[in-house]
Amino acid sequence: MSKKTEKLHGLQDLLIDEFIKRIASGEASPSDLNAARQLLKDNDIHAAVKDDNPLANLVSMLPFNDEGVDKVINQQ
């Protein structure tokens, strides 16, 4: 691995650790949360919505009445 690649991996590790610290402490700003979301998206990190996980809880709290979302959740 090149020196530059090692540095980039180290920077990404530091960034991820900082996001975790801010989110876990409740100190994350909306822009922090958006940046963390974008980091996950850019790295092809996806989550499946199932009845018994926190993502399903989030979906149920959103102010949308979308039957398609309910069908996806119930099929998992």
PDB file of N, CA, C and O in Angstrom:
ATOM      1  N   MET A   1       0.845  -1.165   0.000  1.00  0.00           N
ATOM      2  CA  MET A   1       0.000   0.000   0.000  1.00  0.00           C
ATOM      3  C   MET A   1       0.900   1.240   0.000  1.00  0.00           C
ATOM      4  O   MET A   1       1.862   1.322   0.764  1.00  0.00           O
ATOM      5  N   SER A   2       0.576   2.189  -0.857  1.00  0.00           N
ATOM      6  CA  SER A   2       1.399   3.388  -0.950  1.00  0.00           C
ATOM      7  C   SER A   2       1.217   4.265   0.286  1.00  0.00           C
ATOM      8  O   SER A   2       0.239   4.130   1.022  1.00  0.00           O
ATOM      9  N   LYS A   3       2.160   5.148   0.496  1.00  0.00           N
ATOM     10  CA  LYS A   3       2.115   6.071   1.638  1.00  0.00           C
ATOM     11  C   LYS A   3       0.872   6.956   1.571  1.00  0.00           C
ATOM     12  O   LYS A   3       0.237   7.233   2.589  1.00  0.00           O
ATOM     13  N   LYS A   4       0.537   7.395   0.360  1.00  0.00           N
ATOM     14  CA  LYS A   4      -0.639   8.247   0.178  1.00  0.00           C
ATOM     15  C   LYS A   4      -1.917   7.486   0.542  1.00  0.00           C
ATOM     16  O   LYS A   4      -2.794   8.031   1.213  1.00  0.00           O
ATOM     17  N   THR A   5      -2.023   6.240   0.104  1.00  0.00           N
ATOM     18  CA  THR A   5      -3.199   5.423   0.416  1.00  0.00           C
ATOM     19  C   THR A   5      -3.308   5.188   1.916  1.00  0.00           C
ATOM     20  O   THR A   5      -4.404   5.236   2.476  1.00  0.00           O
ATOM     21  N   GLU A   6      -2.181   4.934   2.567  1.00  0.00           N
ATOM     22  CA  GLU A   6      -2.176   4.756   4.020  1.00  0.00           C
ATOM     23  C   GLU A   6      -2.681   6.004   4.722  1.00  0.00           C
ATOM     24  O   GLU A   6      -3.456   5.915   5.674  1.00  0.00           O
ATOM     25  N   LYS A   7      -2.249   7.158   4.258  1.00  0.00           N
ATOM     26  CA  LYS A   7      -2.692   8.428   4.851  1.00  0.00           C
ATOM     27  C   LYS A   7      -4.192   8.632   4.650  1.00  0.00           C
ATOM     28  O   LYS A   7      -4.890   9.071   5.565  1.00  0.00           O
ATOM     29  N   LEU A   8      -4.682   8.317   3.461  1.00  0.00           N
ATOM     30  CA  LEU A   8      -6.113   8.470   3.197  1.00  0.00           C
ATOM     31  C   LEU A   8      -6.941   7.537   4.070  1.00  0.00           C
ATOM     32  O   LEU A   8      -7.991   7.933   4.577  1.00  0.00           O
ATOM     33  N   HIS A   9      -6.482   6.312   4.249  1.00  0.00           N
ATOM     34  CA  HIS A   9      -7.184   5.365   5.116  1.00  0.00           C
ATOM     35  C   HIS A   9      -7.165   5.861   6.564  1.00  0.00           C
ATOM     36  O   HIS A   9      -8.167   5.760   7.273  1.00  0.00           O
ATOM     37  N   GLY A  10      -6.038   6.388   6.992  1.00  0.00           N
ATOM     38  CA  GLY A  10      -5.928   6.931   8.348  1.00  0.00           C
ATOM     39  C   GLY A  10      -6.861   8.113   8.557  1.00  0.00           C
ATOM     40  O   GLY A  10      -7.497   8.232   9.605  1.00  0.00           O
ATOM     41  N   LEU A  11      -6.943   8.983   7.564  1.00  0.00           N
ATOM     42  CA  LEU A  11      -7.841  10.133   7.638  1.00  0.00           C
ATOM     43  C   LEU A  11      -9.298   9.674   7.714  1.00  0.00           C
ATOM     44  O   LEU A  11     -10.087  10.210   8.492  1.00  0.00           O
ATOM     45  N   GLN A  12      -9.642   8.685   6.904  1.00  0.00           N
ATOM     46  CA  GLN A  12     -11.007   8.171   6.930  1.00  0.00           C
ATOM     47  C   GLN A  12     -11.313   7.547   8.298  1.00  0.00           C
ATOM     48  O   GLN A  12     -12.412   7.729   8.822  1.00  0.00           O
ATOM     49  N   ASP A  13     -10.377   6.831   8.866  1.00  0.00           N
ATOM     50  CA  ASP A  13     -10.569   6.243  10.201  1.00  0.00           C
ATOM     51  C   ASP A  13     -10.828   7.330  11.238  1.00  0.00           C
ATOM     52  O   ASP A  13     -11.728   7.203  12.068  1.00  0.00           O
ATOM     53  N   LEU A  14     -10.032   8.402  11.187  1.00  0.00           N
ATOM     54  CA  LEU A  14     -10.217   9.506  12.132  1.00  0.00           C
ATOM     55  C   LEU A  14     -11.584  10.160  11.965  1.00  0.00           C
ATOM     56  O   LEU A  14     -12.254  10.482  12.947  1.00  0.00           O
ATOM     57  N   LEU A  15     -11.983  10.351  10.727  1.00  0.00           N
ATOM     58  CA  LEU A  15     -13.276  10.965  10.430  1.00  0.00           C
ATOM     59  C   LEU A  15     -14.417  10.097  10.955  1.00  0.00           C
ATOM     60  O   LEU A  15     -15.350  10.605  11.577  1.00  0.00           O
ATOM     61  N   ILE A  16     -14.347   8.808  10.710  1.00  0.00           N
ATOM     62  CA  ILE A  16     -15.382   7.890  11.190  1.00  0.00           C
ATOM     63  C   ILE A  16     -15.439   7.908  12.715  1.00  0.00           C
ATOM     64  O   ILE A  16     -16.525   7.955  13.293  1.00  0.00           O
ATOM     65  N   ASP A  17     -14.275   7.870  13.372  1.00  0.00           N
ATOM     66  CA  ASP A  17     -14.235   7.916  14.837  1.00  0.00           C
ATOM     67  C   ASP A  17     -14.871   9.202  15.366  1.00  0.00           C
ATOM     68  O   ASP A  17     -15.582   9.175  16.370  1.00  0.00           O
ATOM     69  N   GLU A  18     -14.621  10.312  14.700  1.00  0.00           N
ATOM     70  CA  GLU A  18     -15.192  11.601  15.123  1.00  0.00           C
ATOM     71  C   GLU A  18     -16.715  11.601  14.950  1.00  0.00           C
ATOM     72  O   GLU A  18     -17.436  12.084  15.823  1.00  0.00           O
ATOM     73  N   PHE A  19     -17.204  11.065  13.836  1.00  0.00           N
ATOM     74  CA  PHE A  19     -18.648  10.969  13.636  1.00  0.00           C
ATOM     75  C   PHE A  19     -19.283  10.109  14.735  1.00  0.00           C
ATOM     76  O   PHE A  19     -20.313  10.479  15.298  1.00  0.00           O
ATOM     77  N   ILE A  20     -18.673   8.978  15.032  1.00  0.00           N
ATOM     78  CA  ILE A  20     -19.200   8.086  16.069  1.00  0.00           C
ATOM     79  C   ILE A  20     -19.250   8.806  17.407  1.00  0.00           C
ATOM     80  O   ILE A  20     -20.249   8.719  18.120  1.00  0.00           O
ATOM     81  N   LYS A  21     -18.186   9.515  17.753  1.00  0.00           N
ATOM     82  CA  LYS A  21     -18.119  10.233  19.025  1.00  0.00           C
ATOM     83  C   LYS A  21     -19.225  11.280  19.116  1.00  0.00           C
ATOM     84  O   LYS A  21     -19.925  11.359  20.125  1.00  0.00           O
ATOM     85  N   ARG A  22     -19.381  12.074  18.074  1.00  0.00           N
ATOM     86  CA  ARG A  22     -20.390  13.143  18.093  1.00  0.00           C
ATOM     87  C   ARG A  22     -21.803  12.588  18.128  1.00  0.00           C
ATOM     88  O   ARG A  22     -22.648  13.085  18.872  1.00  0.00           O
ATOM     89  N   ILE A  23     -22.063  11.570  17.336  1.00  0.00           N
ATOM     90  CA  ILE A  23     -23.416  11.007  17.287  1.00  0.00           C
ATOM     91  C   ILE A  23     -23.749  10.321  18.609  1.00  0.00           C
ATOM     92  O   ILE A  23     -24.847  10.507  19.134  1.00  0.00           O
ATOM     93  N   ALA A  24     -22.830   9.536  19.153  1.00  0.00           N
ATOM     94  CA  ALA A  24     -23.068   8.820  20.409  1.00  0.00           C
ATOM     95  C   ALA A  24     -23.277   9.779  21.579  1.00  0.00           C
ATOM     96  O   ALA A  24     -24.051   9.482  22.489  1.00  0.00           O
ATOM     97  N   SER A  25     -22.602  10.913  21.564  1.00  0.00           N
ATOM     98  CA  SER A  25     -22.718  11.870  22.664  1.00  0.00           C
ATOM     99  C   SER A  25     -23.943  12.762  22.530  1.00  0.00           C
ATOM    100  O   SER A  25     -24.305  13.468  23.471  1.00  0.00           O
ATOM    101  N   GLY A  26     -24.577  12.733  21.371  1.00  0.00           N
ATOM    102  CA  GLY A  26     -25.728  13.600  21.140  1.00  0.00           C
ATOM    103  C   GLY A  26     -25.338  14.993  20.693  1.00  0.00           C
ATOM    104  O   GLY A  26     -26.201  15.863  20.572  1.00  0.00           O
ATOM    105  N   GLU A  27     -24.069  15.223  20.446  1.00  0.00           N
ATOM    106  CA  GLU A  27     -23.577  16.543  20.067  1.00  0.00           C
ATOM    107  C   GLU A  27     -23.528  16.768  18.556  1.00  0.00           C
ATOM    108  O   GLU A  27     -23.138  17.846  18.108  1.00  0.00           O
ATOM    109  N   ALA A  28     -23.913  15.777  17.775  1.00  0.00           N
ATOM    110  CA  ALA A  28     -23.836  15.896  16.314  1.00  0.00           C
ATOM    111  C   ALA A  28     -24.826  16.934  15.812  1.00  0.00           C
ATOM    112  O   ALA A  28     -26.001  16.922  16.179  1.00  0.00           O
ATOM    113  N   SER A  29     -24.339  17.820  14.979  1.00  0.00           N
ATOM    114  CA  SER A  29     -25.205  18.816  14.349  1.00  0.00           C
ATOM    115  C   SER A  29     -25.891  18.179  13.142  1.00  0.00           C
ATOM    116  O   SER A  29     -25.492  17.100  12.706  1.00  0.00           O
ATOM    117  N   PRO A  30     -26.905  18.826  12.605  1.00  0.00           N
ATOM    118  CA  PRO A  30     -27.521  18.299  11.391  1.00  0.00           C
ATOM    119  C   PRO A  30     -26.507  18.123  10.253  1.00  0.00           C
ATOM    120  O   PRO A  30     -26.600  17.166   9.485  1.00  0.00           O
ATOM    121  N   SER A  31     -25.554  19.029  10.144  1.00  0.00           N
ATOM    122  CA  SER A  31     -24.555  18.881   9.079  1.00  0.00           C
ATOM    123  C   SER A  31     -23.614  17.708   9.354  1.00  0.00           C
ATOM    124  O   SER A  31     -23.145  17.063   8.416  1.00  0.00           O
ATOM    125  N   ASP A  32     -23.333  17.425  10.624  1.00  0.00           N
ATOM    126  CA  ASP A  32     -22.533  16.239  10.973  1.00  0.00           C
ATOM    127  C   ASP A  32     -23.267  14.970  10.548  1.00  0.00           C
ATOM    128  O   ASP A  32     -22.682  14.068   9.948  1.00  0.00           O
ATOM    129  N   LEU A  33     -24.555  14.918  10.867  1.00  0.00           N
ATOM    130  CA  LEU A  33     -25.355  13.744  10.514  1.00  0.00           C
ATOM    131  C   LEU A  33     -25.430  13.571   9.005  1.00  0.00           C
ATOM    132  O   LEU A  33     -25.356  12.453   8.495  1.00  0.00           O
ATOM    133  N   ASN A  34     -25.576  14.680   8.299  1.00  0.00           N
ATOM    134  CA  ASN A  34     -25.631  14.599   6.839  1.00  0.00           C
ATOM    135  C   ASN A  34     -24.296  14.129   6.265  1.00  0.00           C
ATOM    136  O   ASN A  34     -24.265  13.326   5.332  1.00  0.00           O
ATOM    137  N   ALA A  35     -23.205  14.625   6.820  1.00  0.00           N
ATOM    138  CA  ALA A  35     -21.882  14.206   6.336  1.00  0.00           C
ATOM    139  C   ALA A  35     -21.646  12.722   6.625  1.00  0.00           C
ATOM    140  O   ALA A  35     -21.073  12.012   5.798  1.00  0.00           O
ATOM    141  N   ALA A  36     -22.088  12.251   7.802  1.00  0.00           N
ATOM    142  CA  ALA A  36     -21.947  10.829   8.138  1.00  0.00           C
ATOM    143  C   ALA A  36     -22.789   9.986   7.186  1.00  0.00           C
ATOM    144  O   ALA A  36     -22.345   8.938   6.717  1.00  0.00           O
ATOM    145  N   ARG A  37     -24.011  10.450   6.903  1.00  0.00           N
ATOM    146  CA  ARG A  37     -24.879   9.744   5.954  1.00  0.00           C
ATOM    147  C   ARG A  37     -24.229   9.666   4.581  1.00  0.00           C
ATOM    148  O   ARG A  37     -24.273   8.627   3.922  1.00  0.00           O
ATOM    149  N   GLN A  38     -23.631  10.762   4.159  1.00  0.00           N
ATOM    150  CA  GLN A  38     -22.998  10.787   2.841  1.00  0.00           C
ATOM    151  C   GLN A  38     -21.767   9.871   2.801  1.00  0.00           C
ATOM    152  O   GLN A  38     -21.509   9.221   1.787  1.00  0.00           O
ATOM    153  N   LEU A  39     -21.024   9.821   3.884  1.00  0.00           N
ATOM    154  CA  LEU A  39     -19.871   8.922   3.961  1.00  0.00           C
ATOM    155  C   LEU A  39     -20.318   7.472   3.803  1.00  0.00           C
ATOM    156  O   LEU A  39     -19.693   6.699   3.077  1.00  0.00           O
ATOM    157  N   LEU A  40     -21.402   7.106   4.486  1.00  0.00           N
ATOM    158  CA  LEU A  40     -21.929   5.745   4.351  1.00  0.00           C
ATOM    159  C   LEU A  40     -22.378   5.481   2.923  1.00  0.00           C
ATOM    160  O   LEU A  40     -22.082   4.429   2.355  1.00  0.00           O
ATOM    161  N   LYS A  41     -23.089   6.432   2.348  1.00  0.00           N
ATOM    162  CA  LYS A  41     -23.577   6.270   0.974  1.00  0.00           C
ATOM    163  C   LYS A  41     -22.413   6.145  -0.006  1.00  0.00           C
ATOM    164  O   LYS A  41     -22.432   5.281  -0.883  1.00  0.00           O
ATOM    165  N   ASP A  42     -21.408   6.995   0.135  1.00  0.00           N
ATOM    166  CA  ASP A  42     -20.254   6.971  -0.768  1.00  0.00           C
ATOM    167  C   ASP A  42     -19.479   5.662  -0.699  1.00  0.00           C
ATOM    168  O   ASP A  42     -18.799   5.279  -1.650  1.00  0.00           O
ATOM    169  N   ASN A  43     -19.592   4.980   0.442  1.00  0.00           N
ATOM    170  CA  ASN A  43     -18.885   3.714   0.632  1.00  0.00           C
ATOM    171  C   ASN A  43     -19.806   2.511   0.480  1.00  0.00           C
ATOM    172  O   ASN A  43     -19.478   1.408   0.916  1.00  0.00           O
ATOM    173  N   ASP A  44     -20.963   2.734  -0.145  1.00  0.00           N
ATOM    174  CA  ASP A  44     -21.934   1.669  -0.427  1.00  0.00           C
ATOM    175  C   ASP A  44     -22.367   0.893   0.808  1.00  0.00           C
ATOM    176  O   ASP A  44     -22.523  -0.327   0.759  1.00  0.00           O
ATOM    177  N   ILE A  45     -22.561   1.606   1.915  1.00  0.00           N
ATOM    178  CA  ILE A  45     -23.061   0.990   3.135  1.00  0.00           C
ATOM    179  C   ILE A  45     -24.583   1.143   3.124  1.00  0.00           C
ATOM    180  O   ILE A  45     -25.102   2.256   3.043  1.00  0.00           O
ATOM    181  N   HIS A  46     -25.291   0.014   3.206  1.00  0.00           N
ATOM    182  CA  HIS A  46     -26.752   0.002   3.140  1.00  0.00           C
ATOM    183  C   HIS A  46     -27.300  -0.742   4.343  1.00  0.00           C
ATOM    184  O   HIS A  46     -26.617  -1.581   4.930  1.00  0.00           O
ATOM    185  N   ALA A  47     -28.529  -0.434   4.706  1.00  0.00           N
ATOM    186  CA  ALA A  47     -29.189  -1.118   5.813  1.00  0.00           C
ATOM    187  C   ALA A  47     -30.518  -1.670   5.341  1.00  0.00           C
ATOM    188  O   ALA A  47     -31.227  -1.043   4.554  1.00  0.00           O
ATOM    189  N   ALA A  48     -30.838  -2.834   5.826  1.00  0.00           N
ATOM    190  CA  ALA A  48     -32.130  -3.447   5.521  1.00  0.00           C
ATOM    191  C   ALA A  48     -33.117  -3.068   6.618  1.00  0.00           C
ATOM    192  O   ALA A  48     -32.775  -3.063   7.801  1.00  0.00           O
ATOM    193  N   VAL A  49     -34.326  -2.754   6.218  1.00  0.00           N
ATOM    194  CA  VAL A  49     -35.369  -2.415   7.179  1.00  0.00           C
ATOM    195  C   VAL A  49     -36.088  -3.692   7.582  1.00  0.00           C
ATOM    196  O   VAL A  49     -36.685  -4.375   6.749  1.00  0.00           O
ATOM    197  N   LYS A  50     -36.023  -4.004   8.871  1.00  0.00           N
ATOM    198  CA  LYS A  50     -36.726  -5.161   9.425  1.00  0.00           C
ATOM    199  C   LYS A  50     -37.533  -4.674  10.618  1.00  0.00           C
ATOM    200  O   LYS A  50     -37.223  -3.640  11.208  1.00  0.00           O
ATOM    201  N   ASP A  51     -38.565  -5.421  10.966  1.00  0.00           N
ATOM    202  CA  ASP A  51     -39.450  -5.009  12.056  1.00  0.00           C
ATOM    203  C   ASP A  51     -38.723  -4.771  13.372  1.00  0.00           C
ATOM    204  O   ASP A  51     -39.128  -3.905  14.148  1.00  0.00           O
ATOM    205  N   ASP A  52     -37.673  -5.510  13.637  1.00  0.00           N
ATOM    206  CA  ASP A  52     -37.046  -5.473  14.954  1.00  0.00           C
ATOM    207  C   ASP A  52     -35.731  -4.698  14.992  1.00  0.00           C
ATOM    208  O   ASP A  52     -34.881  -4.979  15.837  1.00  0.00           O
ATOM    209  N   ASN A  53     -35.545  -3.723  14.087  1.00  0.00           N
ATOM    210  CA  ASN A  53     -34.301  -2.967  14.165  1.00  0.00           C
ATOM    211  C   ASN A  53     -34.579  -1.467  14.236  1.00  0.00           C
ATOM    212  O   ASN A  53     -35.681  -1.035  13.898  1.00  0.00           O
ATOM    213  N   PRO A  54     -33.617  -0.675  14.663  1.00  0.00           N
ATOM    214  CA  PRO A  54     -33.823   0.761  14.842  1.00  0.00           C
ATOM    215  C   PRO A  54     -34.255   1.488  13.566  1.00  0.00           C
ATOM    216  O   PRO A  54     -34.953   2.499  13.643  1.00  0.00           O
ATOM    217  N   LEU A  55     -33.853   0.994  12.409  1.00  0.00           N
ATOM    218  CA  LEU A  55     -34.247   1.639  11.162  1.00  0.00           C
ATOM    219  C   LEU A  55     -35.763   1.559  10.970  1.00  0.00           C
ATOM    220  O   LEU A  55     -36.376   2.512  10.490  1.00  0.00           O
ATOM    221  N   ALA A  56     -36.361   0.446  11.336  1.00  0.00           N
ATOM    222  CA  ALA A  56     -37.821   0.321  11.256  1.00  0.00           C
ATOM    223  C   ALA A  56     -38.493   1.312  12.195  1.00  0.00           C
ATOM    224  O   ALA A  56     -39.528   1.887  11.859  1.00  0.00           O
ATOM    225  N   ASN A  57     -37.902   1.514  13.376  1.00  0.00           N
ATOM    226  CA  ASN A  57     -38.443   2.501  14.317  1.00  0.00           C
ATOM    227  C   ASN A  57     -38.394   3.900  13.705  1.00  0.00           C
ATOM    228  O   ASN A  57     -39.346   4.671  13.832  1.00  0.00           O
ATOM    229  N   LEU A  58     -37.298   4.221  13.049  1.00  0.00           N
ATOM    230  CA  LEU A  58     -37.164   5.522  12.408  1.00  0.00           C
ATOM    231  C   LEU A  58     -38.213   5.693  11.313  1.00  0.00           C
ATOM    232  O   LEU A  58     -38.867   6.732  11.231  1.00  0.00           O
ATOM    233  N   VAL A  59     -38.369   4.687  10.487  1.00  0.00           N
ATOM    234  CA  VAL A  59     -39.348   4.751   9.400  1.00  0.00           C
ATOM    235  C   VAL A  59     -40.749   4.965   9.962  1.00  0.00           C
ATOM    236  O   VAL A  59     -41.523   5.744   9.405  1.00  0.00           O
ATOM    237  N   SER A  60     -41.082   4.290  11.049  1.00  0.00           N
ATOM    238  CA  SER A  60     -42.425   4.413  11.622  1.00  0.00           C
ATOM    239  C   SER A  60     -42.676   5.801  12.205  1.00  0.00           C
ATOM    240  O   SER A  60     -43.830   6.204  12.347  1.00  0.00           O
ATOM    241  N   MET A  61     -41.622   6.539  12.543  1.00  0.00           N
ATOM    242  CA  MET A  61     -41.759   7.875  13.121  1.00  0.00           C
ATOM    243  C   MET A  61     -41.852   8.975  12.069  1.00  0.00           C
ATOM    244  O   MET A  61     -42.257  10.097  12.373  1.00  0.00           O
ATOM    245  N   LEU A  62     -41.478   8.655  10.838  1.00  0.00           N
ATOM    246  CA  LEU A  62     -41.492   9.673   9.796  1.00  0.00           C
ATOM    247  C   LEU A  62     -42.922  10.058   9.442  1.00  0.00           C
ATOM    248  O   LEU A  62     -43.819   9.215   9.462  1.00  0.00           O
ATOM    249  N   PRO A  63     -43.136  11.326   9.121  1.00  0.00           N
ATOM    250  CA  PRO A  63     -44.495  11.807   8.869  1.00  0.00           C
ATOM    251  C   PRO A  63     -44.995  11.520   7.453  1.00  0.00           C
ATOM    252  O   PRO A  63     -45.541  12.406   6.795  1.00  0.00           O
ATOM    253  N   PHE A  64     -44.813  10.296   6.990  1.00  0.00           N
ATOM    254  CA  PHE A  64     -45.265   9.918   5.666  1.00  0.00           C
ATOM    255  C   PHE A  64     -46.222   8.749   5.793  1.00  0.00           C
ATOM    256  O   PHE A  64     -46.031   7.868   6.632  1.00  0.00           O
ATOM    257  N   ASN A  65     -47.227   8.742   4.980  1.00  0.00           N
ATOM    258  CA  ASN A  65     -48.143   7.615   4.938  1.00  0.00           C
ATOM    259  C   ASN A  65     -47.972   6.955   3.584  1.00  0.00           C
ATOM    260  O   ASN A  65     -48.736   7.207   2.652  1.00  0.00           O
ATOM    261  N   ASP A  66     -46.977   6.119   3.489  1.00  0.00           N
ATOM    262  CA  ASP A  66     -46.634   5.499   2.221  1.00  0.00           C
ATOM    263  C   ASP A  66     -46.830   3.999   2.336  1.00  0.00           C
ATOM    264  O   ASP A  66     -46.063   3.316   3.014  1.00  0.00           O
ATOM    265  N   GLU A  67     -47.850   3.492   1.679  1.00  0.00           N
ATOM    266  CA  GLU A  67     -48.131   2.055   1.760  1.00  0.00           C
ATOM    267  C   GLU A  67     -46.976   1.218   1.227  1.00  0.00           C
ATOM    268  O   GLU A  67     -46.761   0.097   1.689  1.00  0.00           O
ATOM    269  N   GLY A  68     -46.241   1.740   0.274  1.00  0.00           N
ATOM    270  CA  GLY A  68     -45.104   1.010  -0.278  1.00  0.00           C
ATOM    271  C   GLY A  68     -44.036   0.758   0.766  1.00  0.00           C
ATOM    272  O   GLY A  68     -43.429  -0.313   0.778  1.00  0.00           O
ATOM    273  N   VAL A  69     -43.794   1.716   1.641  1.00  0.00           N
ATOM    274  CA  VAL A  69     -42.808   1.544   2.704  1.00  0.00           C
ATOM    275  C   VAL A  69     -43.296   0.471   3.669  1.00  0.00           C
ATOM    276  O   VAL A  69     -42.517  -0.388   4.082  1.00  0.00           O
ATOM    277  N   ASP A  70     -44.586   0.510   4.034  1.00  0.00           N
ATOM    278  CA  ASP A  70     -45.136  -0.508   4.947  1.00  0.00           C
ATOM    279  C   ASP A  70     -44.994  -1.901   4.358  1.00  0.00           C
ATOM    280  O   ASP A  70     -44.673  -2.845   5.079  1.00  0.00           O
ATOM    281  N   LYS A  71     -45.225  -2.044   3.071  1.00  0.00           N
ATOM    282  CA  LYS A  71     -45.108  -3.342   2.424  1.00  0.00           C
ATOM    283  C   LYS A  71     -43.677  -3.845   2.487  1.00  0.00           C
ATOM    284  O   LYS A  71     -43.447  -5.029   2.733  1.00  0.00           O
ATOM    285  N   VAL A  72     -42.711  -2.959   2.267  1.00  0.00           N
ATOM    286  CA  VAL A  72     -41.301  -3.360   2.318  1.00  0.00           C
ATOM    287  C   VAL A  72     -40.934  -3.813   3.704  1.00  0.00           C
ATOM    288  O   VAL A  72     -40.265  -4.834   3.862  1.00  0.00           O
ATOM    289  N   ILE A  73     -41.356  -3.075   4.723  1.00  0.00           N
ATOM    290  CA  ILE A  73     -41.037  -3.418   6.108  1.00  0.00           C
ATOM    291  C   ILE A  73     -41.651  -4.767   6.477  1.00  0.00           C
ATOM    292  O   ILE A  73     -40.993  -5.609   7.088  1.00  0.00           O
ATOM    293  N   ASN A  74     -42.890  -4.963   6.110  1.00  0.00           N
ATOM    294  CA  ASN A  74     -43.589  -6.205   6.485  1.00  0.00           C
ATOM    295  C   ASN A  74     -43.087  -7.417   5.726  1.00  0.00           C
ATOM    296  O   ASN A  74     -43.269  -8.541   6.193  1.00  0.00           O
ATOM    297  N   GLN A  75     -42.463  -7.231   4.576  1.00  0.00           N
ATOM    298  CA  GLN A  75     -41.927  -8.358   3.799  1.00  0.00           C
ATOM    299  C   GLN A  75     -40.594  -8.832   4.338  1.00  0.00           C
ATOM    300  O   GLN A  75     -40.198  -9.966   4.067  1.00  0.00           O
ATOM    301  N   GLN A  76     -39.900  -8.023   5.077  1.00  0.00           N
ATOM    302  CA  GLN A  76     -38.550  -8.365   5.557  1.00  0.00           C
ATOM    303  C   GLN A  76     -38.601  -9.395   6.653  1.00  0.00           C
ATOM    304  O   GLN A  76     -37.559  -9.797   7.171  1.00  0.00           O
TER     305      GLN A  76
END
